[in-house]
Amino acid sequence: MTSARARDRKPQEPTAKELKEQAEGDAWRAKYPSVYAERQTKVSRTWDWFSSGRLSLGLYSIDWRDNYREFCADHCYDGPTSRVEDHLNAVVIALVSAAVLIEHKRAVAAEQARIRAEEVERRRREEARKERAEQRREYLFKIADAYSKFRSMGQQ
C-alpha cells in the first residue's frame, strides 16, 4: 500500500546548456547521418514534475512468483469533488479482493509444485524399474551363457 502526494507536470523549459548540447547533437547527426540517424535523442527532459498537493492512495501487490509483476488493486486520488477518505470503503474491498487473489496464486503455485514433484518421483521410479529390468536381463544372459558352456563341455 502506498500513500503519496499526487504529482502534476508542466512542459520543461530547456536551459542554455541543454540547448547548446542539443545543437551539438543535431550538428553531429547532420555531419554523420549514417551513424547518428537512429539516435534522435533529446537532451532535456520533456516534463517538470511537481507536487499537486492532492493525496493519492494506491494498493499494489508485488508477487515474486509472477516475475515481480506489480498488480494494482486500487488507486484513488483527492479530486475536486471527492477526497481519499470517501473511497475508504472501496479500498477495504480492494484489500480483501487482493488478499483472495494472492491466496489463489499461492494455491496455484503449490499445486504446480506438487505436480512437478509427482512427475519427478514418477520419472525416478520409472528409471529404477528400467534399471532393474536391465539387471535381470543381464543376469539371464549370464546364466544362459554359463549353461551353454556347461552343455558344450558335456558334449565333448
Secondary structure by P-SEA (a helix, b strand, c coil): cccccbbbbcbbbbcaaaaaaaaaaaaaaaacccccccccccccccbbbbbccbbbbbbbbbbcccccccccccccccccccccccaaaaaaaaaaaaaaaaaaaaaaaaaaaaaaaaaaaaaaaaaaaaaaaaaaaaaaaaaaaaaaaaaaaaac
